[in-house]
Amino acid sequence: MKRFLRSLALALFFVSYLTAQQHQTTAVLDATKIKYKINKNIYGQFSEDLGHCIYGGIWVGENSPVPNIDGMRKDVVDALKEIRVPVLRWPGGCFADGYHWKDGIGPRALRPKTTNTSWGNVTDDNGFGTHEFLEFCKLIGAEPYFTGNVGSGTVQEFSEWVEYVNSDNESPMTELREKNGRDSSWGVKYWGLGNESWGCGGNMTPEYYADQVRRYSTFLKNYGKNKIFKIAVGAGGGDYHWTEVLMKNARKSFDGLSLHYYTFENSKPAADFDEKDWFATMKGTLKMDELIEKNEVIMDTYDPGKRVALVVDEWGTWYAVEPGTNPAFLYQQNTMRDAITAACNLNIFNNHCDRVRMANIAQMVNVLQAMILTDSSEIILTPTYYVFDLFKVHQNARLIPMKVNSASYVFDKDTLPAVNASASIDKDGKVHIALCNIDPRSSETVAVQFERFTGKKISGKILTANKMNDENTFDHPNQVIPKIFSDYKLASNSLTVNMPPMSVVMLDLNGTVEAPPPLVLKNPMQGLEYKYYEGTWEELPNFDLLTPVKGGTIENIVIPKESSDENFGVQYSGYINIPNNGSYTFYLNSDDGSSLYLDRDLVVSNDGQHAPEERSGEAFLRAGYHEIKVTFFQAAGGMVLDASIEGPGIQKRKIPDGMLFREGK
Ligand code: AHR
């Protein structure tokens, strides 16, 4: 009897132990809410003139024994091409506000030697400057993003940099560029107005910096067809007052506002940690969601049309440097813990892609949470690199909102959601689900319910490790690499996934999205209805609350004849007849602001007073009639409005009259 009781107790213990080790998470993948594109720039990177990020990491010079393409490491270029880096920020960071770009142009032998006062007072021979950076971006297929010097430079210096890079006019700057071997402009879009101006970029108050933004922005000109996208310095961590002041005082002078947030655990090096440190790192990382949400609330107040992007242009883990390395060089290893934090952050950014339209991990090579570590002629790809590789399928795909009801990861009486996720559908209709289990001890069963989606075929990959601090080293470069994953069960409207502890899983599904049904019109007649309003606005008003001065029918989304030259608005409403089921892109080109709604959802936001500018948005539509509403306002100066469509069987073109209808009597 005693033996029986002992066996029973043992059995019960094992059952409860196993239950404790296998948690259950549920999720709903809601294909009815497909709306926003995951801007590929969320997968952007940051490369600062710091430690061995540039020198040794990217740039070795043409005469180096390390195989190179015009001085850029070939191994690094090849590895980065693989993960499709969309955009690259340079030259800083703190370095940017002490950098004078003219030091980095012209024959290399004649470039001045300067001191990198931001990072270790080392001598910089300026061998890697504007031309080299742009060449490197071209090699890896990334768009360049320059951070200009607002802290110690001048408006003239910055505006001349833009002119040197972007102008094709005759001018001293373009002559200088030609003398340096480049005839035509590069047409660079992304320009940052300083870096951390609340700290290393000049210790400014938000009010003072907002004034600087207005001033600098005035003199950073567009050349030719290239319209520059200005990114102002935003908050560091939770400084919401900074966001508030910038949005209130200067939002018309920028297109993006940055956010910097690091997960600091800098008392120990990257691979030297226990579960307490792991938990703290996860907790610190997941705070990114709250920071973005609170910034969004402020931005939505001043910019409900979401014209201004939130640009998380520095994020990542920050530990103590590797023993024996220069403390100013911020060189750290990278473990499974970093892979998990990267996946958490990328899931957070994806899920906020309506506002977060660029992010740049710090940094690309040899600094902080790097993709690549180099040692003379060798390189290793880090666990973080492999997360970027797994997640690249989300670039420019459309977010499918996923509600996750996660089991808890409990440590020392504190809890965190064990699982986070994001999902998207790409242009070929393939669905990608990224799942991340942050719990280093427990497996997770994730039961996903599909709404308006039928899954047919599935494949998966996983990144996991045996130990929390497993890393790739020069001796063992393949300890943490993705593997094929198949521990799932797919039914037509559900999916169950068994995730091992501390794992990142990427699932690719073929299936069908059932878009909402089209409308039935009793008596469709060609043309839209429009209402014309008078007023002075800086942003689109809610026309439904105003009284129109006239209205009628109109054949297309064009400015009505006999409109005034300024201070009016128009609202167009009716139906668009979509020819085929599928994914459509809508474009609005306007001067000043405009917006386009389909079935009452905002699809294109092109708000604000501005010169002609085209913006786009996407929608998944079933063939048939859908409600369309376009709003437009004209302040003063130029006046433009046209709407285009692109989709299955339709090359991008103005929406033809024959697609636009109203309901007849
Ligand atoms: O990425 C390292 C440094 O962190 C950057 O130079 C600075 O902007 C931030 O504080």
Boltz pocket constraint, residues with backbone or C-beta under 6 A from the ligand:
constraints:
  - pocket:
      binder: B
      contacts: [[A, 48], [A, 92], [A, 93], [A, 94], [A, 95], [A, 195], [A, 196], [A, 314], [A, 362], [A, 363], [A, 368]]
      max_distance: 6.0
